[in-house]
């Protein structure tokens, strides 16, 4: 009798173990299925809140050594796992009532979300998530967030996209007592950076001759600095930059070549000195920057 009972107990435990194994396999299968949701099973209205667009930025040329606050434009792009854009890029400007808030209905699945913020009136072109550029070859103060998300019944319908600056800023602060009254424009150029952004690496997608012409539309004697933003080939790089001052006929009034300029994403590199050859010494310029750090040099 005891032997029979013992055998029944063993059979019961064996069957129970098999049942538990099957249940555990089913639970694992459900988790895997939930982490890679089937698009045919449903869809969800997703809400995206963009933050970080109030970071300070600088005009290219100004009478003040101070920054302006906030970003002028935002865009949102949604891509599938193969890098294909879904629907179209959605744009906003700072006057939009819902600036910083986007909503989109998405089928269950995995996606890459691209959010971008930038200053100025130039148009942003997104050829792909890895090829972003601006009209006229311009590189503005640019903020970026690229995030992978899962959309399913068990995941939240709200995502926060925190923008981070992906440019480096170069500026020349003029300590000249006299600036030529016939100054018409500055030209800032380099062959060690680029003007196309790869959102995955946060670096320039191409290294090419880069040139930015900045028209002088204010009284030259009031100019405090001239500056430009760059997409770098790495998180940090030493690049060569030249800055030329021209009159209305394109004649050179002054030029400075800056060699091995230390640049870093979300850093400002500042050179200060007498730009024009006959200028005399003037007082120091005091300024503050909302960056991770800055490099300061005199020339």
Steps between C-alpha positions, in 0.01 A plus 500: 500500500774743596694406186196570281444834674863594450482426127179704466669788679796484261268498198307796641817702558625413150173615341499816715858579393406461134204733547716762668756476218231550237359799691845655532555460124165666432586794729838543329327490161254770606784725623690458176185568303430811705855633451459462123131583457310395190380807307179318405396471865423867553608862499539782750490880499848599614588836655852644474615783725819673387712660773832685502415744220550800732880466498674830433636573155693780333441705191774477238584866542374739763555826683476319834712233662188327629287210388140472390274242660325211335471319168302633204401172332427136578436191291397142570566199276402137565684209335449125491778252578616510138551877512192581292319824583137450603262762361679836488724720711296726729629855550423762764621855561518681830172685437300177481261457791608138552873566455689202640203261495438241227245218469491212255298177474738205460443130449652268757867455422848646543596845374781755495390852594696803374446841658699804388509864607684787333524879481431732210276507195691256279314185400611162631515214248487141623612275215519217755558477873873482420505790253366829635597837358382861482438734211796703368745258665430668832576335836285651776503433871351149480345284773431130453326202658492155340313234697389141436154415634257206519127559445269237650208465737728463804722803429425863585342723235726794596868552424731785601760598242785697660695708249878527529722738306689318221701795370820672608519880499797706381509874570738790452452783749632825355719709729561761232468864594424580139303280254494612133177680415493336155489147647234309306533132594696230678584164345571210736638188333652161581581179313502281811128489586170463313147631458306171485399334829481128573246473782622157609862601560422870567797579273523647154413253227755657266830686537526769237590862441257689718446872463253735663451860386359733762370835380566800721158657541585712804733792563852344475632698796242329725596142413614298801554160340454283191425129537399179329387149595657179370411132468818318602640170363542372859382602848810719513746603231770754424413683178636791300271802459551822309303820547513777240345849512397643161367828366206528260730432201643183655832665586663360811513736799648249741548125541599261776591133460441290810701175500410184696199659663375272782132432439260274687127430471304725737810709570574856394847589375563872533787701354541863598745758372566780254363370173586791272874567452498864608267461797604598850436318828158532663331371815408141573155374401302318768259229393334182626413182313251221567734225377679204655815709487706742297849550363632855516797624298661830408657575162 
